[in-house]
């Protein structure tokens, strides 16, 4: 049974400051100054043990998986798995924060997404989990804090279900889809299958517009009264989605919505942090985080009041703090 904790997150915004260019110029310029409390102080890098910022591995079935490897090589390891239809770029705020605080952070683009290969077949949770296993084994990562956002939560759940926790020390489920999204007789609180059929139909009709509609609407909660949409967040979501393969993202809708992770969650035998917004319109909290917390022994559930699905962006300061605290515990 999960221990439930409510936490209020403050979303900081960059302030735009106007300043004079000097006596010789009458033009005004805008400069961006992030709030001091939210800004990471960048620590000097060293060339000793340096690694490339982006690399690839080849999976057991010949798929190339792109990954980033940030932070000190000898630091405690964090592996982050992204959501649909995004890429490892969606984790950049958390990866930067954790790496800048001494952790080695590995993030990858799921098969068919981002800069990874776009295979026609294998766009399912078993292959996603095996790809993750290949990445972890080829990099020989151990003692991992393994966390997944949204679809990525399903990926890490299936990884633990198929490959165990011999290399995993802690787990994190962030706005994650497990245990099961679709409504069934055994899961009456899930969403009707028609919702996901409609999502696939919209993807075939005009997936570019679909991604714009999701990002400008429910994903970040920009459809709520009083919301202040960020065009930057919307554009980033759209760009990551359009970088992914058409067939891959189409198939992935079935993978994230109709895969049952119940038995996988029962195999979690490491400390697990579950974080979810209680205004998540994409993956409603009751059938997801609250249900998962009942299946994972000794899981800790943190609920972000009023938070939407995309908390890696909208609540990044609070999420960064919570992930770092849990990683250090």
QUIHU-V730821 format. One record per residue. N is the residue number from 0. RES is the residue in one letter. SS is DSSP state (@ for helix, = for strand, . for the rest). PHI is phi in whole degrees, -180 to 180 (999 if undefined). OMEGA is omega in radians with two decimals (NA if undefined). Layout:
N	RES	SS	PHI	OMEGA
N	RES	SS	PHI	OMEGA
This chain:
0	X	.	999	-3.09
1	X	.	-79	2.97
2	X	=	-86	-3.03
3	X	=	-99	3.10
4	X	=	-135	3.04
5	X	=	-88	3.11
6	X	=	-139	-3.14
7	X	.	-94	-3.12
8	X	.	-106	3.09
9	X	.	-103	-3.14
10	X	.	-93	3.13
11	X	.	-85	3.12
12	X	.	-126	3.08
13	X	.	-72	3.12
14	X	=	-99	3.12
15	X	=	-94	-3.07
16	X	=	-114	3.12
17	X	=	-92	3.12
18	X	=	-146	3.12
19	X	=	-77	3.12
20	X	.	-81	3.14
21	X	.	139	-3.06
22	X	.	-65	-3.09
23	X	.	-78	-3.10
24	X	.	-131	3.13
25	X	.	-97	-3.09
26	X	.	-76	3.07
27	X	=	-102	3.13
28	X	=	-128	3.09
29	X	=	-103	3.05
30	X	=	-126	-3.09
31	X	=	-100	3.14
32	X	=	-129	-3.12
33	X	.	-71	3.09
34	X	.	-58	-3.05
35	X	.	-60	-3.08
36	X	.	-69	-3.05
37	X	.	-95	-3.02
38	X	.	-82	3.00
39	X	.	-83	3.01
40	X	.	-82	-3.04
41	X	.	-74	3.13
42	X	.	-84	-3.13
43	X	.	-59	3.10
44	X	.	-91	3.10
45	X	.	-131	3.13
46	X	.	-80	-3.13
47	X	.	-68	3.14
48	X	.	69	-3.07
49	X	.	-67	3.11
50	X	.	-128	3.11
51	X	.	-66	-3.09
52	X	.	-75	3.11
53	X	.	-146	-3.09
54	X	=	-142	-3.12
55	X	=	-139	2.94
56	X	=	-124	3.07
57	X	=	-111	-3.09
58	X	.	-79	-3.11
59	X	.	-62	3.11
60	X	.	-109	2.97
61	X	.	85	3.12
62	X	.	-89	3.09
63	X	=	-87	3.13
64	X	=	-112	3.10
65	X	=	-83	3.09
66	X	=	-145	3.03
67	X	=	-112	-3.10
68	X	=	-133	-3.02
69	X	=	-107	3.05
70	X	.	90	-3.10
71	X	.	-67	-3.09
72	X	.	-62	-3.09
73	X	.	-97	-3.14
74	X	.	-79	3.03
75	X	.	-58	-2.96
76	X	=	-95	2.98
77	X	=	-122	3.07
78	X	=	-119	-3.06
79	X	=	-119	-3.13
80	X	=	-114	-2.96
81	X	.	-89	-3.13
82	X	.	-97	3.13
83	X	.	-89	-0.17
84	X	.	-98	-2.88
85	X	.	-91	3.13
86	X	.	-144	3.11
87	X	@	-61	3.12
88	X	@	-60	-3.11
89	X	@	-68	3.13
90	X	@	-97	-2.92
91	X	@	-60	-3.13
92	X	@	-65	-3.14
93	X	@	-73	-3.14
94	X	@	-63	3.13
95	X	@	-63	-3.09
96	X	@	-63	-3.13
97	X	@	-67	3.13
98	X	@	-64	-3.14
99	X	@	-72	3.08
100	X	.	-109	2.96
101	X	.	97	-3.13
102	X	.	-97	2.98
103	X	=	-87	-3.02
104	X	=	-115	3.12
105	X	=	-112	3.07
106	X	=	-127	-3.09
107	X	=	-130	2.99
108	X	.	-90	3.12
109	X	.	-57	3.10
110	X	.	-51	-3.13
111	X	.	83	-3.09
112	X	.	-123	3.06
113	X	.	55	-3.06
114	X	.	-100	3.10
115	X	.	-81	3.10
116	X	.	-60	3.13
117	X	.	-117	-3.14
118	X	.	-68	3.14
119	X	.	-70	-3.09
120	X	.	-111	3.05
121	X	.	83	3.14
122	X	.	-91	-3.09
123	X	.	-145	-3.02
124	X	@	-66	3.11
125	X	@	-63	3.11
126	X	@	-68	3.10
127	X	@	-58	-3.12
128	X	@	-66	3.13
129	X	@	-69	3.05
130	X	@	-61	3.11
131	X	@	-63	3.10
132	X	@	-62	3.12
133	X	@	-63	3.12
134	X	@	-62	-3.11
135	X	@	-63	-3.10
136	X	@	-73	-3.13
137	X	@	-69	3.06
138	X	.	-88	3.14
139	X	.	53	-3.13
140	X	.	-86	-3.11
141	X	.	-139	3.13
142	X	.	61	-2.96
143	X	=	-80	2.80
144	X	=	-92	-3.03
145	X	=	-104	-3.08
146	X	=	-130	3.13
147	X	=	-134	3.08
148	X	=	-104	3.04
149	X	.	56	3.09
150	X	@	-59	3.10
151	X	@	-61	3.05
152	X	@	-66	3.05
153	X	@	-67	3.13
154	X	@	-62	-3.11
155	X	@	-73	3.07
156	X	@	-65	3.13
157	X	@	-68	3.06
158	X	@	-59	-3.14
159	X	@	-65	3.11
160	X	@	-63	-3.08
161	X	@	-94	-2.97
162	X	@	-121	3.08
163	X	.	77	-3.05
164	X	.	-121	-3.12
165	X	.	-63	3.11
166	X	.	-107	-3.04
167	X	=	-113	3.11
168	X	=	-102	-3.11
169	X	=	-148	3.11
170	X	=	-135	3.11
171	X	=	-140	3.09
172	X	=	-118	-3.04
173	X	=	-114	-3.08
174	X	.	47	-2.90
175	X	.	-87	-3.06
176	X	.	-77	-3.11
177	X	.	-61	0.16
178	X	.	-85	-3.13
179	X	.	-163	-3.10
180	X	.	-85	-3.00
181	X	=	-77	3.12
182	X	.	-76	3.06
183	X	.	-139	3.10
184	X	.	-61	3.14
185	X	.	-87	-3.12
186	X	.	-132	-3.05
187	X	.	-66	-3.14
188	X	.	-87	-3.13
189	X	.	-76	3.12
190	X	=	-88	3.14
191	X	.	-58	3.14
192	X	@	-60	3.12
193	X	@	-57	3.13
194	X	@	-61	-3.08
195	X	@	-79	3.01
196	X	@	-62	3.11
197	X	@	-66	3.10
198	X	@	-65	3.09
199	X	@	-66	3.12
200	X	@	-63	3.12
201	X	@	-66	3.10
202	X	@	-65	3.11
203	X	@	-70	-3.08
204	X	@	-71	-3.09
205	X	@	-171	-3.03
206	X	@	-69	3.07
207	X	@	-60	3.12
208	X	@	-68	3.10
209	X	@	-58	-3.11
210	X	@	-65	3.09
211	X	@	-64	-3.12
212	X	@	-67	3.13
213	X	@	-65	-3.07
214	X	@	-70	-3.12
215	X	@	-83	-3.12
216	X	.	-114	-2.93
217	X	.	-76	-3.01
218	X	.	-58	3.14
219	X	.	-101	-3.13
220	X	.	74	-3.10
221	X	.	-73	3.09
222	X	.	-89	-3.14
223	X	.	-85	3.11
224	X	.	-57	3.11
225	X	.	84	3.14
226	X	.	-68	3.10
227	X	.	-117	-3.07
228	X	.	-59	3.03
229	X	.	-103	3.12
230	X	@	-64	3.11
231	X	@	-63	3.11
232	X	@	-63	-3.14
233	X	@	-62	-3.12
234	X	@	-64	-3.13
235	X	@	-65	3.09
236	X	@	-59	-3.11
237	X	@	-61	-3.10
238	X	@	-63	3.12
239	X	@	-64	3.13
240	X	@	-63	-3.11
241	X	@	-74	3.05
242	X	@	-75	3.14
243	X	.	-74	3.14
244	X	.	-73	-3.11
245	X	@	-63	3.14
246	X	@	-64	-3.10
247	X	@	-65	3.14
248	X	@	-72	3.08
249	X	@	-63	3.14
250	X	@	-65	-3.06
251	X	@	-66	3.09
252	X	@	-60	3.07
253	X	@	-67	-3.10
254	X	@	-60	-3.07
255	X	@	-80	-3.05
256	X	@	-95	-2.99
257	X	@	-117	3.04
258	X	.	-86	3.13
259	X	.	-94	-3.09
260	X	.	-102	-3.05
261	X	@	-55	-3.11
262	X	@	-69	3.09
263	X	@	-64	-3.11
264	X	@	-63	3.13
265	X	.	-67	-3.14
266	X	.	-92	3.08
267	X	.	-68	3.13
268	X	.	-126	3.10
269	X	.	-125	3.09
270	X	=	-54	-3.04
271	X	=	-131	3.08
272	X	=	-106	3.09
273	X	=	-114	3.13
274	X	=	-126	-3.08
275	X	=	-154	3.03
276	X	=	-85	-3.11
277	X	.	-85	2.98
278	X	.	-119	3.10
279	X	.	-74	-3.12
280	X	.	-90	-3.13
281	X	.	-90	3.11
282	X	.	-125	-3.08
283	X	.	-55	-2.94
284	X	.	-64	-3.03
285	X	@	-64	-3.12
286	X	@	-83	-3.09
287	X	@	-115	-3.02
288	X	@	-59	-3.10
289	X	@	-68	3.09
290	X	@	-71	3.13
291	X	@	-63	-3.13
292	X	@	-62	3.11
293	X	@	-81	-3.09
294	X	@	-98	-3.09
295	X	.	-99	-3.13
296	X	.	-61	3.01
297	X	.	62	3.08
298	X	.	-73	3.07
299	X	=	-108	3.14
300	X	=	-106	3.03
301	X	=	-111	-3.14
302	X	=	-105	3.07
303	X	=	-93	-3.09
304	X	.	-61	3.08
305	X	.	73	-3.05
306	X	.	-84	3.12
307	X	.	-86	-3.14
308	X	.	-72	-2.98
309	X	.	-81	-3.05
310	X	@	-72	3.05
311	X	@	-63	3.07
312	X	@	-107	-3.01
313	X	@	-69	-3.11
314	X	.	-127	-2.99
315	X	@	-65	3.14
316	X	@	-65	3.12
317	X	@	-67	3.14
318	X	@	-65	3.09
319	X	@	-57	-3.13
320	X	@	-63	-3.09
321	X	@	-68	3.12
322	X	@	-67	3.14
323	X	@	-65	3.13
324	X	@	-62	-3.14
325	X	@	-70	3.13
326	X	@	-63	-3.12
327	X	@	-82	-3.03
328	X	.	-74	NA
